[in-house]
């Protein structure tokens, strides 16, 4: 090859390179790059590669269960033997699910296969064939759930699906067989096992399903025992002692779990844990009180237990929970309030428990000030308002404003004194900025109770002092409501108490409703002029008072 040939070859190579470069540029402008196509293929959802073999194996397993059923129906196997073989067969597939280590899909489908075999088997054995009693069926479901939870240490999905299947089957059989006690105990046992696993850091996804089922079952057990009409037709008998044991077991399972997780392990209460503990306390104490309604000693004993538990919860909230986890402090303090209310209500006669609630209100507000725990101020306001409702002090002013009330009773005086003392205590406390809203909320509620009772008493006093044939009680009630609103606006701005200003809107709203619903239809001439004048004058005066003070 000559030198000219070599030069020609070099020129052709350069020309080819130029053409390829131009072609790449054109493709880059008008065509979609290859890399995004490959990215889309990687991010698109893909089915498990072993979907068909795993699904086929599940169908073959279910077919094997039908073979056992057919052999039992043909008489080849005795019914009890066929049921036992089916149970073992379902457990085998639970073990198969636990041994799956490649992906979660085979373990999920194998666990579902086991549940699909177990649930219909026990349903037919207890309802159609009648070869397995309700207690035996409940025991099998409990054991099945325990085994699923034990095998679930490698695959959580096994524990979740297995325990959920046992829970749903027990609940369905409870409703179908009307034999409540054994299946309720099974639900409580499954719930206890799940709480044990949660305390070990291995919470299953079906934990709350079992908790709800156990709550409803406990309510149903108590209901059929204390209902007035006696035992419903078709239901198996449950003794009062058995029903009480259910309530205490429900209480014990979920309060023990709460103690371990929040006080021993120092975990923060989750919203679901807080809700379930509250529900367990309410059901356990409330249903037990209903079951013990005919026994005075039993009711008092339950009240003592509840009161002791409430005091313990308050101590725990301060000493053990502390402020390291604020939600735990609030949760345990709230449990204490719930138990104290229940305990005092059960221990004392109907005419005396509200006095203790007034005392609790003052103590809580004083403690809120001394320990700088504004949450307890809210508790104090709650105790006080419940006491006012229980003794009638909250209703009496309302009737006095509408001209139907009697003289203020000593009960209202006790509530008023307690509310005033509690309000002054809360008003003197100085919480931080983060807790200011709780302090203002408790101060608002307590101030509302003080002004509410005071306004009612003032209305009644004016009615008694007014000459016969003068202004009727309806008009005097409107006059008092407007004067109270003016006094609240003045004092709230003078002493910079926002809660007092907020109360102005509430009392003026009540006055407007009273004016429309009571005064205008019932009053005439001069009395109606008085009501309209006082209310209208107050509407004119209030904005000026509030603006002047805020501007100053």
Residue pairs with C-beta under 8 A, 6 or more apart in sequence:
48 54
48 103
48 105
50 102
50 103
50 105
50 106
51 105
54 105
54 106
54 109
54 110
55 109
58 109
58 110
58 112
58 113
61 93
61 113
61 117
62 113
62 116
62 117
64 89
65 86
65 89
65 90
65 117
65 121
68 77
68 82
68 85
68 86
68 89
69 82
69 86
71 77
71 82
72 78
72 79
72 81
72 82
72 83
77 85
79 125
79 129
79 131
80 131
80 132
83 121
83 125
83 129
83 131
83 132
86 117
86 118
86 121
87 118
87 121
87 122
87 140
89 117
90 114
90 115
90 117
90 118
90 121
90 144
91 114
91 144
91 147
93 110
93 111
93 113
93 114
93 117
94 110
94 111
94 114
94 144
94 147
94 148
94 151
94 158
94 162
95 151
96 110
96 114
97 106
97 107
97 108
97 110
97 111
97 113
97 114
97 151
97 155
97 158
98 107
98 151
98 152
98 154
98 155
98 158
100 106
100 107
100 110
100 155
101 154
104 155
104 157
107 155
107 157
107 158
108 157
108 161
111 148
111 157
111 158
111 161
111 162
112 161
114 162
115 161
115 162
115 165
118 144
118 165
118 169
119 165
119 168
119 169
122 132
122 137
122 140
122 141
122 169
122 173
123 169
123 172
123 173
123 176
125 131
125 132
125 137
126 132
126 133
126 134
126 137
126 173
126 177
127 173
127 176
127 177
132 140
134 173
134 177
134 179
134 182
134 183
134 236
135 182
137 173
137 182
137 183
138 170
138 173
138 182
138 183
138 185
138 186
139 182
139 186
141 166
141 169
141 170
141 183
141 186
141 190
142 166
142 186
142 189
142 190
144 162
144 165
144 166
145 162
145 163
145 166
145 167
145 189
145 190
145 193
146 190
146 193
147 162
148 158
148 159
148 161
148 162
148 163
148 165
148 166
149 159
149 162
149 163
149 193
149 194
149 197
149 204
151 158
151 159
151 162
152 158
152 159
152 160
152 162
152 197
152 202
152 204
153 159
153 202
156 202
156 204
156 205
159 197
159 202
159 204
160 204
160 205
160 206
161 206
163 190
163 193
163 194
163 204
163 206
163 207
163 210
164 205
164 206
164 209
164 210
166 186
166 190
167 187
167 190
167 206
167 209
167 210
167 213
168 209
168 213
170 183
170 186
170 187
170 190
170 213
171 183
171 187
171 213
171 216
171 217
173 179
173 183
174 180
174 183
174 184
174 187
174 217
174 220
177 183
177 236
178 232
178 234
178 235
178 236
179 235
179 236
180 217
180 220
180 221
180 224
180 235
180 236
180 238
181 221
181 236
181 238
181 242
181 246
183 217
184 214
184 217
184 218
184 220
184 221
184 246
185 246
185 249
187 210
187 213
187 214
187 217
188 214
188 218
188 246
188 249
188 250
188 253
190 210
191 207
191 210
191 211
191 214
191 253
191 254
192 253
194 203
194 204
194 206
194 207
194 210
195 207
195 253
195 254
195 256
195 257
197 203
197 204
198 204
198 207
198 257
198 261
199 257
199 260
199 261
199 265
208 272
208 276
211 254
211 276
214 250
214 253
215 250
215 276
215 279
215 280
215 283
217 246
218 246
218 247
218 250
218 283
218 284
218 287
219 283
219 287
221 238
221 242
221 243
221 246
222 243
222 246
222 247
222 287
222 290
222 291
224 231
224 232
224 235
224 238
225 238
225 239
225 240
225 243
225 291
226 290
226 291
226 293
231 237
240 291
243 287
243 291
244 288
244 291
244 292
247 283
247 284
247 287
247 288
247 291
248 284
248 288
250 280
250 283
250 284
251 280
251 281
251 283
251 284
251 285
253 280
254 276
254 277
254 280
255 277
255 280
255 281
257 273
258 269
258 273
258 277
261 267
261 269
261 273
262 268
262 269
262 321
262 325
262 328
262 331
262 332
263 316
263 320
263 321
263 328
266 324
266 325
268 325
268 327
268 328
269 277
269 325
269 327
269 328
269 331
274 327
274 331
277 331
277 335
278 334
278 335
278 338
281 335
281 338
281 339
282 338
285 302
285 306
285 339
285 342
286 342
288 302
289 299
289 302
289 342
289 346
292 298
292 299
292 302
293 299
299 346
300 346
300 347
302 346
303 342
303 343
303 344
303 345
303 346
303 347
303 348
304 343
304 347
305 343
306 339
306 340
306 342
306 343
306 346
307 339
307 340
307 343
307 344
307 347
308 343
309 339
309 343
310 335
310 336
310 337
310 338
310 339
310 340
310 341
310 342
310 343
311 336
311 340
312 336
313 332
313 333
313 335
313 336
313 339
314 332
314 333
314 336
314 340
316 332
316 336
317 328
317 329
317 330
317 331
317 332
317 333
317 336
318 329
318 371
318 373
321 328
321 329
321 332
322 329
323 329
329 373
329 375
330 375
333 375
333 376
333 379
334 379
337 379
337 382
337 383
340 360
341 357
341 383
341 386
344 353
344 356
344 357
344 360
345 353
347 353
348 356
353 390
354 386
354 387
354 390
354 391
354 411
354 415
355 387
355 414
357 383
357 384
357 386
357 387
357 390
358 383
358 384
358 387
358 414
358 415
358 418
359 418
360 379
360 380
360 383
361 380
361 381
361 382
361 383
361 384
361 387
361 418
361 419
361 422
362 380
362 418
362 421
362 422
362 425
363 380
364 376
364 377
364 379
364 380
364 383
364 422
365 376
365 377
365 380
365 381
365 421
365 422
365 423
365 425
365 426
365 442
365 446
366 425
367 373
367 376
368 374
368 375
368 376
368 377
368 379
368 380
368 425
368 426
368 429
368 442
369 377
369 425
369 426
369 428
369 429
372 429
372 430
372 431
372 432
374 429
374 431
374 435
374 436
374 438
374 439
374 442
375 435
375 438
377 426
377 429
377 438
377 439
377 442
377 443
378 438
378 441
378 442
378 445
380 422
380 426
380 442
380 446
381 422
381 441
381 442
381 445
381 446
381 449
382 445
384 415
384 418
384 419
384 422
384 445
384 446
384 449
385 394
385 445
385 449
387 393
387 415
387 418
388 394
388 415
388 419
388 449
388 453
389 395
391 411
391 412
391 414
391 415
392 409
392 411
392 412
393 409
393 411
393 412
393 414
393 415
393 416
393 453
394 449
394 452
396 405
396 406
396 408
396 409
396 412
396 453
396 456
397 405
397 412
397 452
397 453
397 455
397 456
397 457
397 459
398 405
398 456
399 405
400 408
400 456
400 457
400 459
400 460
400 463
400 473
400 477
401 455
401 456
401 459
401 477
401 478
401 480
401 481
401 510
401 514
402 473
402 474
402 477
402 514
402 518
403 463
403 472
403 473
403 474
403 477
405 456
405 459
405 460
406 460
407 460
407 464
408 453
408 456
408 457
408 460
412 453
412 456
412 457
415 449
415 453
416 449
416 450
416 453
416 454
416 457
419 446
419 449
419 450
419 453
420 450
422 446
423 443
423 446
423 447
423 449
423 450
426 439
426 442
426 443
426 446
427 443
427 497
429 439
431 438
431 439
440 498
440 499
443 497
443 499
444 499
444 502
444 503
447 497
447 499
447 500
447 503
448 503
448 506
451 484
451 488
451 503
451 507
454 484
455 480
455 481
455 484
455 507
458 480
458 484
459 473
459 476
459 477
459 480
462 476
462 479
462 480
463 473
463 476
466 476
471 479
471 527
471 530
472 523
472 527
474 514
474 518
474 519
474 522
474 523
474 527
474 531
475 519
475 523
475 527
475 528
475 530
475 531
477 514
478 511
478 514
478 515
478 519
478 530
478 531
478 534
478 535
479 530
479 531
479 534
481 507
481 508
481 510
481 511
481 514
482 508
482 511
482 534
482 535
482 537
482 538
483 534
484 507
485 504
485 507
485 508
485 511
485 538
485 542
486 538
486 541
486 542
486 545
488 500
488 501
488 503
488 504
488 507
489 500
489 501
489 504
489 542
489 545
489 546
490 545
491 497
491 500
492 498
492 499
492 500
492 501
492 503
492 504
493 501
493 545
493 546
493 549
493 550
494 549
501 546
504 542
508 538
508 539
508 542
511 535
511 538
512 535
515 531
515 532
515 535
519 527
519 528
519 531
520 528
523 531
